[in-house]
């Protein structure tokens, strides 16, 4: 069974370019979560999506960041006009159940974004 | 401010020693999860605790959920170099899941 897959694993972008991060959830999972992790820090929630719906984007910056989870294909986190402060590891997680207490999330290996 | 406070932030011990790390909050959680993250990888789920006072064992790791469901501890017996990593706790509160900043454990041979 394939786990959560993310690509690319490493992404280098110049300031002002766009970054597109992809996440394929575990088979049978229809709920996807994106987190950002800065060096020496824990995970910061960004956005929670189900197929074709954004359920909670309270952790995502209002500008330049967007996320989608289409009916077909992977979930995509898109960062427009990247700045150096966007450099971080971005993790995707998936689960089987709606977002309620007690369910378990499974994480992908992350995409490390470096903005030069 | 962190909803979940983890302590210590850093811990360096010799192989064979025992250790305990803590996850504390002023909030009550419906469940709490512990993850371990190795450098360059995503977090891997270790355990979920749900009931106040619950104790779960995973080989040399013992997890405890506080009676009031506000705190948790992870105890490792006879640590091995393979236990090195970032240990994260994550709590569920009002349909919202939040992570602590983690305890970075280094086990030296």
Contacts between the chains, C-beta under 8 A, distances in Angstrom:
chain1	res1	chain2	res2	distance
A	4	B	42	7.5
A	6	B	42	8.0
A	35	B	99	7.7
A	40	B	104	7.6
A	41	B	101	5.8
A	41	B	102	7.8
A	42	B	2	7.9
A	42	B	6	7.8
A	42	B	88	5.8
A	42	B	99	4.5
A	42	B	100	5.6
A	42	B	101	4.1
A	42	B	102	4.9
A	43	B	43	7.1
A	43	B	88	6.9
A	43	B	90	7.9
A	43	B	99	4.3
A	44	B	99	7.7
A	45	B	97	7.1
A	45	B	98	6.8
A	45	B	99	7.7
A	91	B	42	5.3
A	91	B	43	7.4
A	93	B	42	7.8
A	99	B	95	5.9
A	99	B	97	7.5
A	100	B	92	8.0
A	100	B	95	6.0
A	101	B	29	7.8
A	101	B	30	3.3
A	101	B	31	5.4
A	101	B	92	4.0
A	101	B	93	7.9
A	101	B	95	6.8
A	102	B	30	6.2
A	102	B	31	4.3
A	102	B	48	6.9
A	102	B	50	5.9
A	102	B	92	6.4
A	104	B	33	6.8
A	104	B	45	5.7
A	104	B	48	5.9
A	105	B	33	8.0
A	105	B	45	7.3
A	105	B	97	7.5
A	106	B	45	6.7
A	107	B	35	7.7
A	107	B	42	3.6
A	107	B	43	4.9
A	107	B	44	7.2
A	107	B	45	7.9
A	108	B	42	5.3
A	109	B	40	7.8
A	109	B	41	5.6
A	109	B	42	5.0
A	110	B	40	7.9
A	110	B	41	7.2
A	110	B	42	5.2
